[in-house]
Amino acid sequence: MSDDRIQLWIGLCVVGGFCAYNWYWYIRSIIFYRKNGFDFSKDFGPDIYFSQWQHQRFLAKPKAKFFFAMPFVLVVTSFISIFMILSLMGIIKPCMGCGR
C-alpha cells in the first residue's frame, strides 16, 4: 500500500461504513413498512434531522425519511464509495497536485 492512497483507504472505511449502516436501515425500513401496509403513522429506524440542530421541529417525518432523506443519503454515500473504490483500483486517477 502506497502512502499517497492512505487517505482513500481511510475515507473508504469511514464512508463505506456509513453507507453500509444506511443500507441496513433502509432495507429494514422497507421490510417494516411493507409488513405494516406502508402505514407511515409509525416511525421506524434512526432519527434523521433536516438541520444541524437536533431539535424536535427539524426531525424528519417517517414518510419524508423513507422517500427522500434515506434514499438521498444512500445515493450520495454509494457514489462516493464507488468513486473511492475505482480510485483505489487505479481505474480513476485522482488529481493529486493538479494546481502545480
C-alpha positions as CSV (number, residue, x, y, z in Angstrom):
1,M,0.0,0.0,0.0
2,S,1.5,3.3,-1.0
3,D,1.4,6.4,1.1
4,D,-0.5,8.5,-1.4
5,R,-3.5,6.2,-1.2
6,I,-3.8,6.1,2.6
7,Q,-6.4,8.9,2.6
8,L,-8.5,6.9,0.1
9,W,-8.4,3.9,2.4
10,I,-9.4,5.9,5.5
11,G,-12.1,7.7,3.5
12,L,-13.4,4.3,2.2
13,C,-13.6,2.9,5.7
14,V,-15.5,5.9,7.0
15,V,-17.8,6.5,4.1
16,G,-18.2,2.8,3.4
17,G,-19.2,2.1,7.0
18,F,-21.7,4.9,6.9
19,C,-23.1,3.7,3.6
20,A,-23.5,0.1,4.9
21,Y,-25.2,1.4,8.0
22,N,-27.7,3.4,5.9
23,W,-28.3,0.5,3.5
24,Y,-29.0,-1.7,6.6
25,W,-31.6,0.7,8.0
26,Y,-33.2,1.4,4.6
27,I,-33.7,-2.3,3.9
28,R,-35.1,-2.8,7.4
29,S,-37.4,0.1,6.8
30,I,-38.7,-1.4,3.6
31,I,-39.4,-4.7,5.3
32,F,-41.1,-2.9,8.3
33,Y,-43.3,-0.7,6.2
34,R,-44.2,-3.5,3.8
35,K,-45.4,-5.7,6.7
36,N,-47.1,-2.7,8.1
37,G,-49.1,-1.9,4.9
38,F,-47.0,1.2,4.3
39,D,-48.6,2.9,7.3
40,F,-46.3,5.9,7.9
41,S,-48.0,6.9,11.2
42,K,-45.4,4.7,13.0
43,D,-41.8,5.8,12.9
44,F,-39.1,3.3,12.3
45,G,-35.3,3.5,12.2
46,P,-32.8,6.1,13.3
47,D,-33.8,9.7,13.7
48,I,-32.9,11.9,10.8
49,Y,-32.9,15.7,11.2
50,F,-33.1,18.2,8.4
51,S,-30.8,20.6,10.2
52,Q,-27.6,20.6,12.1
53,W,-29.6,21.2,15.3
54,Q,-31.2,18.1,16.8
55,H,-34.5,19.8,17.7
56,Q,-37.9,18.1,17.5
57,R,-39.2,20.5,14.9
58,F,-36.3,19.6,12.5
59,L,-37.0,15.8,12.8
60,A,-37.9,14.2,9.5
61,K,-41.4,12.7,9.4
62,P,-41.5,8.9,8.6
63,K,-42.8,9.4,5.1
64,A,-40.2,12.1,4.2
65,K,-37.5,10.0,5.8
66,F,-38.4,6.9,3.8
67,F,-39.0,8.6,0.4
68,F,-36.5,11.5,0.5
69,A,-33.9,11.5,3.3
70,M,-32.7,7.9,3.4
71,P,-32.5,7.5,-0.5
72,F,-30.6,10.8,-0.8
73,V,-28.0,9.7,1.8
74,L,-27.8,6.2,0.1
75,V,-27.2,7.7,-3.3
76,V,-24.5,10.1,-2.1
77,T,-22.6,7.7,0.1
78,S,-22.8,4.9,-2.6
79,F,-21.5,7.3,-5.2
80,I,-18.6,8.4,-3.0
81,S,-17.8,4.8,-2.1
82,I,-17.8,3.7,-5.7
83,F,-15.5,6.6,-6.7
84,M,-13.1,5.7,-3.9
85,I,-13.1,2.0,-4.9
86,L,-12.4,2.9,-8.5
87,S,-9.6,5.2,-7.5
88,L,-8.0,2.5,-5.3
89,M,-8.2,0.1,-8.2
90,G,-6.5,2.6,-10.5
91,I,-9.4,2.9,-12.9
92,I,-9.9,6.6,-11.9
93,K,-6.8,8.7,-11.4
94,P,-7.4,11.2,-8.5
95,C,-5.9,14.6,-9.3
96,M,-3.2,15.0,-6.7
97,G,-1.3,18.2,-7.1
98,C,-3.2,19.5,-10.1
99,G,-2.6,23.1,-9.2
100,R,1.2,22.8,-9.7
